[in-house]
Amino acid sequence: MSGDNQDIMGKIVSLCKRRGFIFQSSEIYGGLKSCYDYGPLGTELKRNIAAAWWSSMCYERDDIVGIDASIMMHPKVWETSGHLAGFSDPLVDCLNCKERFRADKAPTKDPGTPVEYHIGGKSSGQKAKAPVGECGYVCPNCGCPKLSDERNFNLMFRTSIGPVDPLDELARALENKTLPAAEIRKLVDEANKRTAVYLRPETAQAMFVQFLNVQQSMSMKIPFGIAQVGKSFRNEIVTEHFIFRSCEFEQMEMEFFCEPGSQSEWMEHWRHARMNWYHQYANQKNKFRFRKHDDDELAHYSDECFDIEYLYPWGWGELEGIASRTDYDLTKHAAASGVKLSYFDQQKNDPATGKAGWRYTPYVIEPAAGLTRSVLCFLADAYTEEQGVDADGQTKTRVLLKLHPKLAPYKAAVLPLVKKDGQPELAEKIVAAFRRRGVNVSYDDKQSIGKRYARHDEIGTPYCMTIDPESLNSQTVTIRDRDTATQDRLPIDKAIELVIERQNRS
Ligand code: ATP
């Protein structure tokens, strides 16, 4: 990351804490690595992003319905989906500085190339040289090529369900026995297995295992989709860039079930629909791009995959994956559960026999977006610094979050200039009018008007409505636009309408 960009990330993180968007989890105890708590404004922003996504999926079209599934699912789900055996990253230890890292994200170098590194880690003065091994990468921390072998590290969090502590039973069984470590390990695995459940590493599997219930209870006809927003958990080897990669995060995923053979057409549809969704709420459209997965990168069940990437302050990174998952998941779950997860289309002829009526296993297109990652993307997109001159002629920096009004925590701030002369009462009336319309606004009478404007610029409030002596005479307010800092006097009703109307504009 260049100095400037590192600076921007630092400023975003600091703004998030100072203004109540995002705090370190358990901060008073020193924090828990990579866990974050959303403060009052961060919660609003996250809910607004999720609501905009939900609306685009479930309310603006009639072929998608939503579910809210439990985080813990039957362990068979993860066995069948392949997560138990294969949802892992290659873990490597640096034998020099002891850093633990992901092999697939490490800096690459040609095998045999001699590289220099600091013995014991970057801070030591003593240097040594060694050739890059056959693996073709070096430690991302100290650059040393002396590394452990790769081993697969499963990213799922395991816990146990039921009023039994499996390890307690095991401890009693082992009392007074001396066994080799490998035997103990086997017994531990056995004991865990009986009560093991996993925190879901993606929300998607619930949509596959509930395919039939949703299709039948809602009389859905193919093509149709099932959408879900919720928490997912991955015991990431390396967590990074604030909320970009954390162990607990939220996803917005939709499984779109379609006829076999129509998947390319739907892939086209969804990748453009999803890109347009981001563009609708972002300022800098050029910071979003598609990245098509190469054939050797595709998951074994996928026949096409695109990432939507965003240019974060440290560079391009994934924001959403749009995968064509074929009929893999439904076929696997049908075979493992014995329940037919197929669809019968009476209107179509079976292409194999030419006879009326076609039973098939639907194909799936999956737009899988990160909700918490979208929070970071929209914060980075909105963060703006403007140079200006204050009333005393001093140069100063105005910091503002140019959030789309639909995403902004408050849609307007209502500011009485003074706390007397009927101004607070009129301001409260305006606030009540917004609340009756279900619009979240802030009543703010703290500090000078300049400081209030600055605070609302920094938290992304699109409009400030100021009540002054003239307001009481003429039932007007001055309305200040966050992005231009221009002020207009408008009748109160018109100002309210402007705020509400602006939310719905792209
Ligand atoms: P990455 O390559 O960044 O690890 P992925 O390809 O494993 O991501 P998917 O399994 O496709 O991610 O999940 C869909 C989306 O969920 C991602 O595009 C991302 O926005 C979000 N996501 C995945 N893992 C995390 C995480 N650890 N923290 C925050 N968001 C995540």
Boltz pocket constraint, residues with backbone or C-beta under 6 A from the ligand:
constraints:
  - pocket:
      binder: B
      contacts: [[A, 201], [A, 202], [A, 234], [A, 236], [A, 243], [A, 244], [A, 245], [A, 246], [A, 247], [A, 248], [A, 249], [A, 250], [A, 251], [A, 318], [A, 319], [A, 320], [A, 321], [A, 368], [A, 369], [A, 370], [A, 371], [A, 372], [A, 373], [A, 374]]
      max_distance: 6.0
